[in-house]
Amino acid sequence: MTKGSIGVFDSGLGGLWVLKHLKDKLPLYNYIFLGDQANVPFGGKTPDELFNIATKGLDYLYGEMNCMGVVLACNTISSTIYERLRDWKDEKYFGRILFGIVRPTVESIDKGKPVVIFATPRTCESEVYEKFLKENVKNYIKIPLPQLAYLIENGGDTLAYVKYFKDMIGSDIESGALLCTHYGIVRDDFKKVFPQVKTWVYQEDLIPKYLAEYFIEFPDREAFFEHGSKLSILITKESEVFHKFSKKWFGEKVKIKLVDLNNYETN
């Protein structure tokens, strides 16, 4: 049986944050992270732009790096074009696994209480999340944060930005969900600005739990993945902030490789 690594794909720091939690909770596996810094952020791009970006990244992870499964650590992609990507994957890389993050997220939202959703504009527009919220959640409000991922990626004043939205929810909202993997990096900002929210959904906590449960349910698929605790981090554009967080989360010796997806072609 051919075995391979777990791939993680995102525009940058959000996926890296998810990777940190995967390494912490499921340390035995080999991981390959691809951060498409050349196209950050994903949140304002069209579905066709996202498809073009994602297929290039997945082609590299499946084809060049021999990942047997890839975690789409991006809500914008998972909630907008997951089914389209799954069909593409089944045609080109049949038998490989594509992990979205919508399912574990919606299963974790408290259905009986009013909830505030913070996300990118594209995720807020997502029919996938909207359908679930309408059918299952008693009362909810969605707040798009178009600049927050950019500020996180560039070391901006995230607390000041989050404070701008302070008066948009009432004191009756006690549950919240951060539906962008970048946002968990500044979870303390949200706690400071919205003290009335007592329960938060953080995707970086949900995804490792989801994979662990998936592997228990499908041990034959878990067998596709190598155990070796190895880590590779790839980016498509240099970023000082990305390097800083990589060293902070994975140690000073972590190596980051620059790759050019535009010059990578598969048959």
Number of C-alpha atoms within 10 A of each C-alpha: 5 9 13 21 27 23 28 28 25 30 27 31 25 25 24 28 21 28 28 17 20 23 18 11 14 16 15 15 17 20 26 22 24 27 26 25 20 16 16 18 21 24 26 16 17 12 15 10 12 18 19 11 20 22 14 16 23 25 20 20 23 22 17 12 16 18 26 24 23 22 23 22 29 27 31 31 26 22 22 21 18 22 12 12 19 18 12 14 19 13 10 15 16 11 13 17 20 19 19 21 24 21 15 15 20 19 11 14 20 18 18 10 16 16 26 22 20 20 26 27 18 21 25 23 16 18 13 18 19 15 10 13 18 11 9 14 16 13 14 18 16 20 16 19 19 15 17 24 27 17 15 20 21 13 12 14 11 18 16 11 15 18 14 10 14 13 10 10 18 12 10 11 19 18 20 27 24 22 26 26 25 30 27 21 18 14 14 12 17 21 15 14 17 21 10 16 21 11 15 20 19 21 29 26 14 18 25 20 16 16 17 15 11 13 13 12 11 11 10 9 16 17 14 20 19 19 15 12 13 14 17 16 19 19 22 20 17 14 14 11 13 22 15 12 15 21 14 11 14 15 11 11 8 14 14 17 12 13 17 13 16 10 6 13 11 9 4
